[in-house]
Structure formats: structure tokens, C-alpha cells
Amino acid sequence: MSVQPISPKEALALHQNSIPDEMISAVNQLLIERTTKSFKIILKQQEIWDRFVKITQGRYSRSEADDKKWFDFESCYEAAGWIVVYDAPAYNESYPPTFTFTRN
């Protein structure tokens, strides 16, 4: 067999590397703007997307970002020392999805 299966660890690393730098930049910019001494920062998914669109000048569609799981960046930030919790409404709820970042 010339192609070997990848491990879960390798899959996660490869996924992290597939997230555009501009997505990480968008999150970083918002974290910098909102950092306080308590290090509890709540970012709405939509505001991350809006910043990403501004940085990329609209080169990507929201459906592409969703399909390629570009919002699944939690493990990148957890490796950098954050605790990241994603919260989205259930089918019977209505509120904007958020990411909560706290210091690890």
C-alpha cells in the first residue's frame, strides 16, 4: 500500500494548517481589541466572519468557510493557551453563535 491512513493527531494538524491565515488574523485582531485583565472574551461568529471578509476583501463565500470548517479553529487557540468554548443555538433556540475565550 503506497498511501497510508493518517492518525487522528495528523488529521487535526492537517486541518489546522488548512484554515486560512486570514481567519486566524481575524480572530487575533478581535481578541486584541477585546482583551481585558479577566481574559474572558466572547466573540460572535458573525463578527469573526465580517472581519475575515474585510481582511480577504470578500474573496471567499460563507458557504466555502462552513464547508471547509474554517470556524473549527478552537484547537489552534487551545494549543496557544486558551480555553475556547463554542456555543450555538439548538433547533428551538434563537441567538447568535459565539466563541468564548478564557485564559488556560
TAWO-V965896 format. One record per residue. N is the residue number from 0. RES is the residue in one letter. PHI is phi in whole degrees, -180 to 180 (* if undefined). Layout:
n=N res=RES phi=PHI
n=N res=RES phi=PHI
This chain:
n=0 res=M phi=*
n=1 res=S phi=-88
n=2 res=V phi=-109
n=3 res=Q phi=-102
n=4 res=P phi=-64
n=5 res=I phi=-95
n=6 res=S phi=-83
n=7 res=P phi=-58
n=8 res=K phi=-63
n=9 res=E phi=-66
n=10 res=A phi=-61
n=11 res=L phi=-64
n=12 res=A phi=-63
n=13 res=L phi=-66
n=14 res=H phi=-64
n=15 res=Q phi=-57
n=16 res=N phi=-73
n=17 res=S phi=-88
n=18 res=I phi=-74
n=19 res=P phi=-59
n=20 res=D phi=-55
n=21 res=E phi=-65
n=22 res=M phi=-69
n=23 res=I phi=-65
n=24 res=S phi=-61
n=25 res=A phi=-61
n=26 res=V phi=-65
n=27 res=N phi=-58
n=28 res=Q phi=-60
n=29 res=L phi=-67
n=30 res=L phi=-63
n=31 res=I phi=-61
n=32 res=E phi=-65
n=33 res=R phi=-107
n=34 res=T phi=-62
n=35 res=T phi=-130
n=36 res=K phi=-63
n=37 res=S phi=-78
n=38 res=F phi=54
n=39 res=K phi=-115
n=40 res=I phi=-126
n=41 res=I phi=-111
n=42 res=L phi=-117
n=43 res=K phi=-76
n=44 res=Q phi=-58
n=45 res=Q phi=-65
n=46 res=E phi=-71
n=47 res=I phi=-65
n=48 res=W phi=-61
n=49 res=D phi=-60
n=50 res=R phi=-68
n=51 res=F phi=-60
n=52 res=V phi=-62
n=53 res=K phi=-63
n=54 res=I phi=-65
n=55 res=T phi=-88
n=56 res=Q phi=57
n=57 res=G phi=72
n=58 res=R phi=-71
n=59 res=Y phi=-124
n=60 res=S phi=-96
n=61 res=R phi=-63
n=62 res=S phi=-66
n=63 res=E phi=-65
n=64 res=A phi=-62
n=65 res=D phi=-68
n=66 res=D phi=-62
n=67 res=K phi=-92
n=68 res=K phi=60
n=69 res=W phi=-70
n=70 res=F phi=-84
n=71 res=D phi=-88
n=72 res=F phi=-101
n=73 res=E phi=-54
n=74 res=S phi=-65
n=75 res=C phi=-62
n=76 res=Y phi=-77
n=77 res=E phi=-66
n=78 res=A phi=-66
n=79 res=A phi=-92
n=80 res=G phi=107
n=81 res=W phi=-101
n=82 res=I phi=-103
n=83 res=V phi=-123
n=84 res=V phi=-121
n=85 res=Y phi=-97
n=86 res=D phi=-131
n=87 res=A phi=-131
n=88 res=P phi=-68
n=89 res=A phi=-76
n=90 res=Y phi=-58
n=91 res=N phi=-105
n=92 res=E phi=-120
n=93 res=S phi=-145
n=94 res=Y phi=-160
n=95 res=P phi=-74
n=96 res=P phi=-64
n=97 res=T phi=-135
n=98 res=F phi=-117
n=99 res=T phi=-107
n=100 res=F phi=-108
n=101 res=T phi=-133
n=102 res=R phi=-68
n=103 res=N phi=-82
